[in-house]
Amino acid sequence: MTLILDRRLLLQAGTFGIGALALPGAAFAFRSATGFTHGVASGEPAQGSVLLWTRYVGSGDTRLTAEVSDPATGKVVGGGSATASGERDSIAKLGVGGLQPGRWYYYRFIAPDGSASPQGRTRTLPDGETQKFRMGVFSCSNLPFGWFNAYAAAAARDDFDLVMHLGDYFYEYQIGDYPSLEEALPGRVIRPDHEILTLTDYRLRYASYRADPDLQRLHQLWPMIAQWDDHEIANDSWEHGAQNHQPNEGDYETRKRIARRVYREWMPVSDLPETQDQWKSYRVGDLATILLTESRLHARDQQLDLGAALKGQGDIDAALAAFRDQTWRDPARTMLGADQERWFADELKRSVGAGQKWQVWAQQTVMGNLKLPPQALQWIPEGAPDYAKQRAAVGAMASKAGLPLNFDSWDGYPAARDRALKAAQAADADLVVLSGDSHNGWAFDLLADGKPAGVEFAGHSVTSPGFESFFSGVGPDKVAAALREINPTLKWVDLGNRGYMTVELTPERATSTWQFVGDIRQRSATLASEHSEAVLRGDRVLSKG
């Protein structure tokens, strides 16, 4: 059997998709539409396999046929069948094996009536000697803030091996709450209109995001490695709660199970029990190991609250010192949990022992050290809300005491961070940490006991506003300079741009290029500018000049 899949169909018409893809404004017709509703996707690539995804709404459960073809010959070389089940929101997923390493493949799903899904493209991971590997890295995509121009710009390219989403794939808030009604871009509407809590709510929110044509196209063109951060559940999630989960919103454990379930329905990732989290590694030939960890639901301890710790204290300096020396440095506090920490250390050793050049840690929150500059209080505009002024005041006190700006990042778990970085040192790893979450672009040297342990490339957001939104009274360049001055391991920062990272690995060098898009309130696939930072293998600090 021969399946003719023309690569031109995938790449024509720029970033805005082929005719089968969704158009703006059609987002919620998909909930009642029949047939293939949200395009195709692939994920979890290996040397000989890949996972395929689609959504098909029929009159009941529908058995779909998947066909995988060789672009060079058009012949079907793999596939199988999968059921689009109403119990799983009409999602069908299929793991396809028997493929060749480092190869492009086309795929599609076919329904019993002969209708076909859009044609997708995917790629297996390389085996053996690998001279170059390139990834597009994304995070923090809040649909009402603007167009997903980062996805559009990436989809205009043809030089990635895979794409990666490090979390905050969507946001859980009600309409009018981040962004406010005044900030929201007209026409960028999410469903449901309230904060998502139930199984139906989470499914509707995914459906509204996945109807975006630029996100659909990104999924159509490349396999994705993905992991949730907090907003796929609720803001500042941890093992037993979240800042944005209140007692009147039901049982948090139930919400966690729903969030896990629906993520695994709508994303090209493996199915697991609703109580289980996943971390895994990917081998990129002899070039690298990608280690993907989970840092929210499995074992994370609750974020510290410095403001609460200081409330009612007579001697603020003494209270700050006690908080710093005891609570903050508590060695029992964890982001990953003891079992995942052991797995991480073992994987580093295995990767280095196998002769792989780079150990790439794909995770969610910023790992580098960040303190707030003392002059930050002067940056708050006079008309700023009280909560912004309070945050700056607490941040300034924290910085004076040697405490960090953000306790939700790895800065809030310094002992756990030290364990991870020392594991990299013990393994003699060339560690490159990839991060999302903060909405801004950062490049750090990472140290443990004052010695190099690796570097961090932290990505800016697709649309979510960043650090600069709190300090609108001063220019971003001035803020960036002050941040670098007080944080010596911070080597570069961008405040104010949206976009994505291109991370390229070669045997000699790992490079991140932060790609900046223009105004996200206008749909465009054009890049405005870029900036690159690199590390040479064996240096474990960012290159100078």
C-alpha positions in Angstrom: 0.0 0.0 0.0 1.3 3.4 -0.9 0.6 6.7 0.8 1.7 9.8 -1.2 2.5 12.5 1.2 3.9 15.7 -0.4 6.2 17.6 1.9 5.1 20.8 0.1 1.7 20.4 1.6 3.3 20.7 5.0 5.5 23.6 4.3 3.5 25.8 1.9 1.6 28.9 2.9 4.2 30.0 5.4 3.2 29.5 9.0 -0.5 29.8 8.7 -1.2 26.2 8.0 -2.8 24.1 5.2 -6.5 24.2 4.6 -7.3 21.4 7.0 -6.0 23.4 10.0 -8.2 25.5 12.3 -8.8 29.2 11.6 -9.0 31.9 14.2 -12.5 32.2 15.6 -13.3 28.6 14.9 -12.0 27.4 18.3 -15.1 26.2 20.0 -17.0 24.8 17.1 -14.7 21.8 17.6 -16.5 20.8 20.8 -19.6 20.0 18.8 -18.0 19.3 15.4 -17.5 15.8 14.1 -14.5 14.2 12.4 -10.9 15.2 12.9 -11.1 18.4 15.0 -7.7 19.5 16.3 -5.1 18.4 13.8 -2.3 15.9 14.6 0.7 15.8 16.9 3.6 13.5 17.7 5.9 13.2 20.7 8.3 11.1 22.8 10.6 10.3 19.9 13.1 7.5 20.3 15.6 5.9 17.8 13.0 3.5 16.5 9.6 4.8 17.6 7.4 7.8 18.1 3.9 8.5 19.6 1.2 9.8 17.3 -1.9 11.8 18.4 -5.2 13.0 16.9 -8.7 13.8 18.0 -11.7 12.4 16.1 -15.3 12.9 17.1 -17.8 10.3 15.8 -21.1 9.0 16.9 -19.4 6.7 19.3 -16.0 5.1 19.9 -14.2 5.1 16.5 -11.3 2.8 15.4 -8.8 4.8 13.4 -6.0 3.6 11.2 -2.6 5.3 11.4 -0.3 5.2 8.4 3.4 6.2 8.6 5.2 6.7 5.3 8.8 7.2 4.1 9.1 10.7 2.5 11.6 9.4 -0.1 9.3 6.7 -1.5 5.8 7.6 -0.3 5.4 4.0 0.9 3.7 3.1 4.1 6.4 1.7 6.5 4.5 1.5 9.8 1.3 2.3 11.6 -1.4 0.5 13.4 -4.8 1.3 14.8 -6.1 3.3 17.8 -9.6 4.1 19.2 -10.8 7.6 19.5 -12.8 7.0 22.7 -15.5 9.2 24.2 -14.1 8.2 27.6 -10.9 9.9 26.6 -12.5 13.0 25.0 -12.3 11.5 21.6 -8.5 11.4 21.7 -6.6 8.6 19.9 -2.9 7.9 20.5 -0.6 5.3 19.1 3.0 4.3 19.6 4.6 3.3 16.4 7.7 1.2 16.4 10.0 -0.4 13.8 11.2 2.9 12.5 14.8 3.9 11.5 16.8 6.3 13.6 17.4 9.9 12.6 14.7 9.8 9.9 11.8 12.0 8.9 8.4 10.4 8.5 5.0 11.5 7.4 1.8 10.2 9.1 -1.9 10.5 9.1 -5.0 8.9 10.6 -7.8 7.5 8.5 -11.4 7.1 9.8 -13.8 4.2 8.8 -15.6 6.5 6.4 -12.3 7.1 4.5 -11.8 10.7 5.8 -8.3 11.5 6.8 -6.6 13.7 9.3 -4.2 16.5 8.3 -0.8 15.1 7.3 1.8 15.3 10.0 5.6 15.1 9.9 7.7 13.6 12.7 11.3 12.5 13.3 13.1 9.8 15.2 16.1 10.4 17.3 19.6 9.7 15.9 21.8 6.8 16.8 25.5 6.6 16.8 27.7 9.5 15.7 25.7 12.8 15.7 27.3 16.1 14.7 24.4 18.5 15.2 21.0 18.5 16.9 18.7 21.5 17.1 15.6 22.1 19.3 13.0 24.8 19.5 12.2 25.4 23.2 8.9 27.1 24.4 7.1 28.0 27.6 4.4 30.2 29.1 1.8 30.6 26.4 -1.2 32.7 27.7 -3.7 32.9 24.8 -5.7 36.0 25.7 -2.5 38.1 26.0 -1.8 37.9 22.3 -1.0 35.8 19.2 1.2 32.8 19.4 3.8 34.5 17.1 6.6 32.4 18.6 4.9 29.2 17.3 4.3 30.9 14.0 7.9 32.0 13.6 9.2 28.6 14.5 6.8 26.9 12.1 8.2 29.0 9.3 11.6 27.3 9.8 12.6 23.8 8.6 15.8 23.2 10.7 14.6 21.7 14.0 15.0 18.1 15.0 12.3 18.4 17.6 10.4 21.0 19.7 10.1 21.1 23.5 7.5 22.7 25.7 8.7 23.3 29.3 5.3 24.1 30.8 2.5 26.6 31.2 1.1 25.4 27.9 -2.1 27.1 29.0 -3.3 29.1 32.0 -6.2 28.1 34.3 -7.6 31.5 35.1 -11.1 32.8 34.5 -11.7 35.4 31.8 -10.6 38.8 33.1 -8.0 37.4 35.5 -4.5 37.4 34.0 -5.0 39.1 31.6 -7.5 41.6 32.8 -10.3 42.5 30.5 -8.5 45.6 29.5 -5.2 43.7 28.8 -6.9 40.9 26.8 -6.6 41.0 23.1 -10.1 41.1 21.5 -10.9 37.8 19.7 -8.5 35.7 21.7 -11.2 34.0 23.7 -10.8 31.0 26.1 -13.3 28.5 27.3 -14.7 28.0 29.8 -15.1 31.6 31.0 -14.4 30.6 34.6 -11.4 29.1 36.4 -11.0 25.5 35.4 -11.8 22.9 38.1 -13.6 20.0 36.6 -12.8 17.3 34.0 -15.0 19.2 31.5 -13.3 22.5 32.3 -9.8 21.2 31.7 -10.8 19.6 28.5 -12.5 22.7 27.2 -9.4 24.8 28.0 -7.1 22.4 26.1 -9.6 22.4 23.2 -9.6 26.2 23.1 -5.8 26.4 23.0 -5.3 23.6 20.6 -7.7 25.3 18.1 -5.0 28.0 17.7 -3.7 27.5 14.1 -0.1 28.3 14.9 0.0 25.9 17.8 -1.6 23.2 15.6 1.0 23.8 12.9 3.9 23.5 15.4 2.5 20.1 16.5 2.0 19.1 12.9 5.6 19.7 11.9 7.8 18.3 14.7 7.7 15.8 17.5 7.4 17.4 20.9 8.9 16.6 24.3 6.7 18.1 26.9 6.2 18.5 30.7 3.7 20.5 32.6 4.6 23.3 35.0 2.1 24.8 37.4 -0.6 26.5 35.3 -1.6 23.2 33.7 -2.9 22.5 37.3 -3.1 25.8 39.3 -0.6 28.6 39.9 2.3 27.7 42.2 1.4 24.1 42.4 3.1 21.8 44.9 2.5 18.3 46.1 -0.4 19.0 48.4 -1.7 22.4 47.3 -1.4 25.5 45.1 -1.6 29.2 45.6 -4.5 29.3 43.2 -6.5 26.4 44.8 -8.8 27.5 47.5 -10.8 25.3 50.0 -14.1 26.1 48.3 -12.8 24.8 45.0 -12.9 21.2 46.1 -10.3 18.5 46.8 -6.9 19.3 45.5 -5.9 15.7 45.0 -9.0 15.3 42.7 -7.9 18.4 40.8 -4.4 17.0 40.4 -5.8 13.7 39.1 -8.0 15.6 36.6 -5.1 17.8 35.5 -2.8 14.8 34.9 -5.5 12.9 33.0 -6.4 15.7 30.7 -2.8 16.7 30.0 -2.2 13.1 28.9 -5.3 13.1 26.8 -4.5 16.3 24.9 -0.7 16.1 24.7 1.4 13.7 22.7 2.7 11.9 25.8 2.3 8.4 27.2 -0.7 7.4 29.3 -0.1 6.7 33.0 -2.3 6.3 36.0 -3.9 9.5 37.2 -1.9 9.4 40.5 1.5 8.9 38.8 4.0 11.4 37.5 6.6 10.8 34.9 10.2 11.6 34.3 12.3 10.1 31.5 15.4 10.5 29.4 16.0 10.7 25.7 19.3 9.6 24.0 20.4 11.8 21.1 22.9 9.5 19.4 26.4 9.9 21.0 25.9 13.6 21.4 23.6 14.1 24.4 21.1 12.8 26.9 18.0 14.9 27.5 16.7 14.4 31.0 13.1 15.6 31.5 12.0 15.9 35.1 8.8 16.7 37.0 9.0 19.3 39.7 5.4 20.2 40.7 3.1 17.4 41.7 5.3 14.4 42.7 7.1 15.6 45.8 7.6 19.4 45.8 7.5 21.0 49.2 5.3 24.1 49.6 6.9 27.4 48.6 8.2 29.5 51.4 6.4 32.8 52.2 8.8 35.4 53.5 6.1 38.0 54.1 4.1 35.6 56.3 7.3 34.6 58.2 8.0 38.3 59.0 4.5 39.2 59.9 4.2 40.3 63.5 7.9 40.0 64.2 9.4 42.7 66.4 13.0 42.2 65.3 12.9 42.0 61.6 16.6 41.5 61.2 16.7 38.6 63.6 13.6 37.1 61.9 15.2 37.4 58.5 18.4 35.7 59.7 16.5 32.8 61.3 14.4 32.4 58.2 17.6 32.3 56.0 19.7 30.1 58.2 17.0 27.6 59.2 13.9 27.5 57.2 15.3 28.4 53.7 18.4 26.2 54.0 16.5 23.2 55.4 18.1 20.2 53.7 14.9 18.2 53.8 13.1 20.6 51.4 12.8 19.1 47.9 11.6 20.0 44.4 11.9 16.5 42.9 11.7 14.0 45.7 14.4 11.6 46.8 13.5 8.9 44.2 13.6 11.3 41.3 16.8 12.9 42.7 18.4 9.4 42.7 17.2 8.7 39.2 18.6 12.0 38.0 22.1 11.4 39.5 22.1 7.8 38.1 21.1 9.1 34.6 23.9 11.6 34.6 26.5 8.9 35.5 25.0 6.6 32.8 25.1 9.3 30.1 28.7 10.3 30.9 29.8 6.7 31.1 28.3 6.0 27.7 30.5 8.8 26.2 27.6 11.2 25.5 29.0 14.8 25.2 26.1 16.8 26.8 23.7 16.2 29.6 20.7 18.5 28.9 18.3 18.9 31.8 14.9 20.0 30.5 12.9 21.3 33.5 10.5 24.0 34.5 11.7 26.8 36.8 14.8 29.0 36.8 17.8 27.5 38.5 20.2 30.4 38.7 20.6 32.7 41.7 18.5 35.9 41.5 18.3 38.6 44.1 16.4 41.9 43.7 18.6 45.0 43.4 18.2 47.4 46.3 17.2 50.2 44.0 14.1 48.2 42.9 11.9 50.2 45.3 12.6 53.2 43.1 11.4 51.4 40.0 7.8 51.0 41.2 5.6 53.6 39.5 3.7 55.8 41.9 0.3 54.6 40.8 1.2 50.9 41.1 -1.1 48.6 43.1 -0.3 48.0 46.7 0.6 44.4 46.2 3.3 45.4 43.7 4.8 47.8 46.2 4.6 45.2 49.0 6.4 42.6 46.8 9.2 45.0 46.0 9.5 45.9 49.7 9.7 42.3 50.8 12.1 41.6 47.9 14.4 44.4 48.9 14.5 43.1 52.5 15.2 39.6 51.3 18.0 40.7 49.1 19.7 42.6 51.9 19.6 39.4 54.0 21.1 37.3 51.2 17.7 35.8 50.2 16.4 35.4 46.7 13.7 37.1 44.7 11.5 34.1 43.9 10.8 31.3 46.3 8.8 29.3 43.7 12.0 28.8 41.6 15.0 26.7 42.6 16.1 29.7 44.6 13.5 28.6 47.1 15.0 25.2 47.5 18.8 25.8 47.8 19.7 22.5 49.4 17.9 20.6 46.7 19.6 22.7 44.0 23.0 22.0 45.5 22.3 18.2 45.5 21.4 18.3 41.8 24.4 20.4 40.8 26.8 18.3 43.0 25.4 15.2 41.2 26.4 16.8 37.9 29.9 17.5 39.3 30.3 14.0 40.7 29.3 12.5 37.3 31.7 14.9 35.5 28.8 16.0 33.4 28.7 18.8 30.8 25.3 20.0 32.2 23.1 22.4 30.2 19.9 23.3 32.1 16.9 24.4 30.1 14.2 26.3 31.9 10.9 28.2 31.4 8.4 29.7 33.9 9.8 33.2 34.4 8.6 34.8 31.1 12.1 36.4 30.5 15.3 35.2 29.0 18.3 34.4 31.2 21.7 32.9 30.9 23.5 31.7 34.1 26.7 30.0 35.2 25.7 27.4 37.8 28.0 26.8 40.7 28.1 24.4 43.6 30.6 25.0 46.4 31.9 27.8 44.3 32.9 25.5 41.4 31.4 25.3 37.9 28.6 22.8 37.7 27.0 23.7 34.3 25.1 26.5 32.6 21.5 27.5 32.3 19.6 28.7 29.3 16.2 30.0 30.6 13.6 30.8 28.0 11.3 33.7 27.6 7.6 33.3 27.2 5.4 32.9 24.1 3.0 35.6 25.3 3.0 36.0 29.1 4.3 39.3 30.4 7.6 39.2 32.3 9.6 40.7 35.1 9.5 44.1 33.4 5.7 44.4 34.0 6.4 45.0 37.7 8.9 47.8 37.0 7.3 50.0 34.4 8.8 53.1 35.9 12.2 52.4 34.5 13.7 51.1 31.3 14.4 47.4 30.9 18.1 48.0 30.1 18.6 49.7 33.4 16.8 46.9 35.3 18.9 44.3 33.5 22.1 46.0 34.3 21.2 46.3 38.0 20.2 42.6 38.0 23.6 41.5 36.5 25.5 43.7 39.0 23.9 42.1 42.1 23.8 38.6 40.7 27.4 37.7 39.5 26.4 34.3 38.0 23.8 36.0 35.8 25.6 36.6 32.5 22.8 37.9 30.3 19.1 38.8 30.7 16.4 40.1 28.4 13.4 41.9 29.9 10.5 42.8 27.6 10.6 40.4 24.6 8.5 37.4 23.8 9.5 34.4 21.7 11.3 31.1 22.0 14.8 29.6 22.2 16.7 27.7 19.6 19.1 25.3 21.3 21.8 23.7 19.2 24.2 21.0 20.2 27.4 20.0 18.5 30.3 17.9 19.9 32.2 21.1 20.8 29.6 23.6 21.8 26.1 24.1 23.1 24.4 27.3 22.0 21.1 29.0 22.9 19.7 31.6 20.6 16.8 33.6 22.1 14.5 34.4 19.1 12.4 37.6 19.7 9.1 38.2 18.0 7.5 41.6 17.5 4.2 42.9 18.8 2.1 39.9 19.9 -1.0 41.9 19.5 -0.6 41.6 15.8 -0.4 38.2 14.2 3.0 37.7 12.5 5.6 35.1 11.8 8.4 37.6 11.6 11.4 37.6 14.1 12.5 41.0 15.3 15.9 40.2 16.7 17.9 37.5 18.5 20.7 37.0 21.0 23.0 34.0 21.5 25.0 32.5 24.4 27.2 29.4 24.3 29.3 27.0 26.4 32.2 25.0 25.1 32.4 21.4 26.1 34.5 20.9 29.2 34.3 24.6 30.2 31.0 24.4 32.2 30.8 28.2 32.2 29.4 30.4 29.5 31.9 31.6 26.8 33.2 35.1 27.1 32.9 37.3 23.9 
